[in-house]
Amino acid sequence: MTIKKLQKQLFGTNGVRGVVGKEITPGLALRIGEALGTMRPGSIAVGRDTRTSGPALADALKAGLLATGCEVIDCGILPTPALQYIVKEHYEGGAMITASHNPPEYNGVKIIEPDGTEMGDEETLRLEGLLSDQSVLTKPWDQVGKEMAAPHLIDEYVHAITSQFAGKPGKGMTVVVDPGSGPACQTTPAILQALGCRVLTINGIMDGTFPGRLPEPSPDGLKGLAALVLASNAAFGIAHDGDADRAVFIDENGSFVEENQEFALIAQHICRNAKGTIVTPVSTSQMVEMVAVAAGCTVQYTPVGSIYVARTMRELIANGKQVVFGGEGNGGLIFPKHQFCRDGGMTAATMVELLAMTGQRLSTLVGQLPQRHMIKEKILTAHGSLLIEQLNKKYALESIDKTDGLKIKRHNSWALIRASGTEPLIRIMVDADDSISGSALFQEIKKSATEILGNAH
Ligand code: MG
């Protein structure tokens, strides 16, 4: 069973996104609101991250929903997974104004389905159809919707996470949180305090100018967090992206934990207590499968994009499979016992439990993981699909996987070649158990690609 990706016009893998005042305007938000209200008449929850453009876009989107007769529940500023949880529990849909990890000048909209997952490709194409043919159903005066504010619902999300953990696993543990001036200022410190941690914060005041660091939690942007972890003798530091569906970690020595290692550690922890399937895109390091198999679990691969992971998890469960965990190698992890979307707050809480249960330092646990060598590179070309077609033929006799692009699997290593859906480039990724075999495989693929592209001109 594999979910196929469909190409959309306006929406990308994670909603509509672009630069405010250029691609993203209140006019567009209004039309999205009208289209969503036409497609999903009912109670729609609206939230936003801390970006300066958020209020104008949220008001425009809400206007479209109200004009088409929806009841609007304004949840204010909150993490994307908090809005997803609130929609799943109470409402018939949701819209989140966010540009996730993109710089401050960006913003966008993610549409949330009644089950809390992001809208799938087929439904998004329907929504795009309504947007382009203007066939929205605005209502007369006595049928327009009403709006109410519900900022308190964020507490339900915090409680939903803390109630998953018994006792106070964080007792005696100092943790430093870097919400990056984003909406997790309201949630992650509260979650960790409820688990018994002593919590310090950096960039802990909501601010859409992002004065401390950019919304992408890169190792470079997290130097302040790393310094505070060391200075406070903390067990770990945690940072979120701009809408807190992702979380990344700094170990007790101030070192950044690579996101595939983070995924593998938490997979190992979950597989200790629950046996079943872990769902992840084909781009995730083999490390995750290695720890999963060693712990008696299996891995199911999907196309790249968290929505494909979430939907595959749901489908497997609907088919009677035991699914214990899912996620991507970028710090976006999905805990099916909580909800079917990436959740940075739940990831933070699980790390506390993991360290409490193992009694080990984070750096020690990372050091015990299988060693992998990853290479990622882009090649600029407008002939991406032709290239993949030709590589498909060239490597036809090898073990290949066409879930997303082309994955060539060799003993203990693989190469993945994917064409970008939005830019004229291809991405080559290699994952191997040492740098020598990794470099050799990478050079081989790059040489093949260059030859094919040379012939295409
Ligand atoms: Mg995000």
Residues whose N, C-alpha, C, O or C-beta is under 5 A from the ligand:
A	BS01	MG	S100 H101 D241 D243 A244 D245 R246
